[in-house]
Amino acid sequence: RRMGVLDGQIHPVKADAAEGLPFEQQFFDAVVSIDSYNYFGRDPRYLGEKLLPYVKPGGKIYLSIPGMVRDCHDALPACLLASWTPEQLEYMHDMTWWQAMIGKTPGVVIEGMHQMTCTREAWADWIACENEYARGDRTAVKAGALDYLNTIAVTLVKG
């Protein structure tokens, strides 16, 4: 039992909602997105046009988004630039930015949004692996990037 849902009711799906999902509209009671919404959710039409139609009225969308403690795109600190270019950091934003982006979508209510406490642990696990991207991220993390980065939890309800 997870979040009040029986194990048999959980169906992991790996799909690209931008390409259309192989499900009827209003199929899902809940949708969970971990470490990916920041790539496609920056399109202001995405939530309303590509994801929300598949959620039942009253259904929930849970997002875990890598982000910034405070948006600093106008003056990126050296520690972030140690591993990433400004263009590569464009998918990282703070809670205020995400609240404004999601708030543009009719038919959805932000039930909750907060900074998660798992950021440092998740980054430690990530840079410990031998993935080529993880190896590249080590320089920024060691230089202090985690003082600027966080993980944002968002709970949405379809109206």
C-alpha positions as CSV (number, residue, x, y, z in Angstrom):
1,R,0.0,0.0,0.0
2,R,1.4,3.3,-1.1
3,M,-0.3,6.7,-0.7
4,G,-3.5,4.8,0.0
5,V,-3.3,2.8,-3.2
6,L,-3.0,-1.0,-3.5
7,D,0.1,-2.3,-5.3
8,G,-2.1,-3.9,-8.0
9,Q,-3.5,-0.4,-8.8
10,I,0.0,1.0,-9.6
11,H,1.1,0.8,-13.2
12,P,4.4,2.3,-14.1
13,V,4.4,3.8,-17.6
14,K,7.4,5.0,-19.5
15,A,6.0,7.2,-22.3
16,D,6.4,10.6,-23.9
17,A,3.2,12.5,-23.2
18,A,4.2,15.1,-25.8
19,E,3.8,12.4,-28.4
20,G,0.4,11.3,-27.1
21,L,-0.2,8.6,-24.5
22,P,-1.8,5.3,-25.4
23,F,-4.6,5.7,-22.8
24,E,-8.1,7.1,-22.9
25,Q,-8.6,10.6,-21.5
26,Q,-9.4,10.7,-17.8
27,F,-7.7,7.3,-17.4
28,F,-5.5,8.0,-14.4
29,D,-6.4,8.7,-10.8
30,A,-2.9,10.0,-10.3
31,V,0.3,10.7,-12.3
32,V,3.8,10.8,-10.7
33,S,6.7,12.4,-12.5
34,I,10.2,12.2,-10.9
35,D,13.2,14.1,-12.2
36,S,11.7,14.8,-15.7
37,Y,8.9,17.4,-15.6
38,N,11.5,20.2,-15.6
39,Y,12.4,19.3,-19.2
40,F,9.0,19.4,-20.8
41,G,6.9,21.3,-18.2
42,R,8.5,24.6,-19.1
43,D,6.2,24.7,-22.2
44,P,3.2,26.6,-20.8
45,R,0.8,24.5,-22.9
46,Y,2.2,21.1,-21.8
47,L,0.3,20.6,-18.5
48,G,-3.1,21.6,-19.9
49,E,-2.8,20.0,-23.3
50,K,-0.6,16.9,-22.9
51,L,-1.0,15.7,-19.3
52,L,-4.1,17.0,-17.6
53,P,-6.5,15.4,-20.1
54,Y,-5.4,12.0,-19.0
55,V,-6.2,12.6,-15.3
56,K,-9.7,12.1,-13.9
57,P,-11.5,15.0,-12.3
58,G,-10.3,15.3,-8.7
59,G,-7.2,13.2,-9.6
60,K,-3.7,14.2,-8.5
61,I,-0.4,14.9,-10.2
62,Y,2.7,14.5,-8.1
63,L,5.9,16.2,-9.4
64,S,9.5,16.0,-8.1
65,I,11.4,18.6,-9.9
66,P,15.1,19.4,-9.7
67,G,15.3,23.1,-9.2
68,M,17.0,26.2,-7.7
69,V,16.7,27.5,-4.2
70,R,16.4,31.0,-5.8
71,D,16.4,31.7,-9.5
72,C,19.9,33.0,-10.4
73,H,20.0,32.9,-14.2
74,D,20.9,36.6,-14.4
75,A,24.1,35.9,-12.3
76,L,25.0,32.2,-12.4
77,P,27.5,31.4,-9.7
78,A,30.9,29.9,-10.8
79,C,30.1,26.6,-9.0
80,L,27.2,25.9,-11.3
81,L,29.2,26.9,-14.4
82,A,31.9,24.4,-13.3
83,S,29.8,21.6,-14.9
84,W,27.0,23.3,-16.9
85,T,26.6,26.0,-19.5
86,P,23.9,28.7,-19.0
87,E,21.8,26.9,-21.7
88,Q,22.1,23.6,-19.8
89,L,20.8,25.3,-16.6
90,E,17.7,26.7,-18.4
91,Y,15.6,23.8,-17.1
92,M,16.3,24.6,-13.5
93,H,14.0,27.1,-11.8
94,D,12.8,28.0,-8.3
95,M,9.4,27.4,-6.7
96,T,8.2,30.9,-7.5
97,W,8.9,30.3,-11.2
98,W,7.1,26.9,-11.2
99,Q,4.1,28.3,-9.3
100,A,3.7,31.0,-11.9
101,M,4.2,28.5,-14.8
102,I,1.7,26.0,-13.4
103,G,-0.7,28.7,-12.4
104,K,-1.2,29.6,-16.0
105,T,-3.0,26.3,-16.6
106,P,-6.8,26.4,-16.2
107,G,-8.4,23.3,-14.5
108,V,-5.6,22.6,-12.1
109,V,-5.1,23.6,-8.5
110,I,-1.7,23.7,-6.7
111,E,-2.5,21.7,-3.5
112,G,1.0,21.9,-2.2
113,M,4.6,22.9,-3.1
114,H,7.7,22.7,-0.9
115,Q,11.4,22.1,-1.0
116,M,12.2,18.4,-0.3
117,T,14.8,17.4,2.2
118,C,16.4,14.7,0.0
119,T,18.4,16.9,-2.4
120,R,21.9,16.3,-0.9
121,E,21.3,12.6,-0.5
122,A,20.0,12.3,-4.1
123,W,22.9,14.2,-5.5
124,A,25.4,12.1,-3.4
125,D,23.9,8.9,-4.9
126,W,23.9,10.4,-8.4
127,I,27.6,11.6,-8.5
128,A,28.7,8.3,-6.9
129,C,27.6,6.3,-9.9
130,E,29.7,5.9,-13.1
131,N,27.2,7.4,-15.5
132,E,29.0,9.8,-17.8
133,Y,26.7,12.7,-16.9
134,A,27.1,12.0,-13.2
135,R,30.9,12.1,-13.6
136,G,30.5,15.5,-15.3
137,D,28.3,16.9,-12.5
138,R,30.8,16.1,-9.8
139,T,32.9,19.2,-10.4
140,A,29.9,21.5,-9.8
141,V,28.7,19.6,-6.7
142,K,32.2,19.6,-5.2
143,A,32.5,23.4,-5.9
144,G,29.3,24.1,-3.9
145,A,26.4,23.8,-6.4
146,L,24.1,22.3,-3.8
147,D,24.0,25.6,-2.0
148,Y,22.0,26.8,-5.0
149,L,20.1,23.6,-6.0
150,N,17.1,21.9,-4.5
151,T,14.3,19.4,-5.2
152,I,10.8,20.8,-5.4
153,A,7.7,18.6,-4.6
154,V,4.5,19.7,-6.2
155,T,1.0,18.2,-5.7
156,L,-1.7,19.3,-8.2
157,V,-5.4,18.5,-8.3
158,K,-7.4,18.4,-11.4
159,G,-10.5,20.6,-11.0
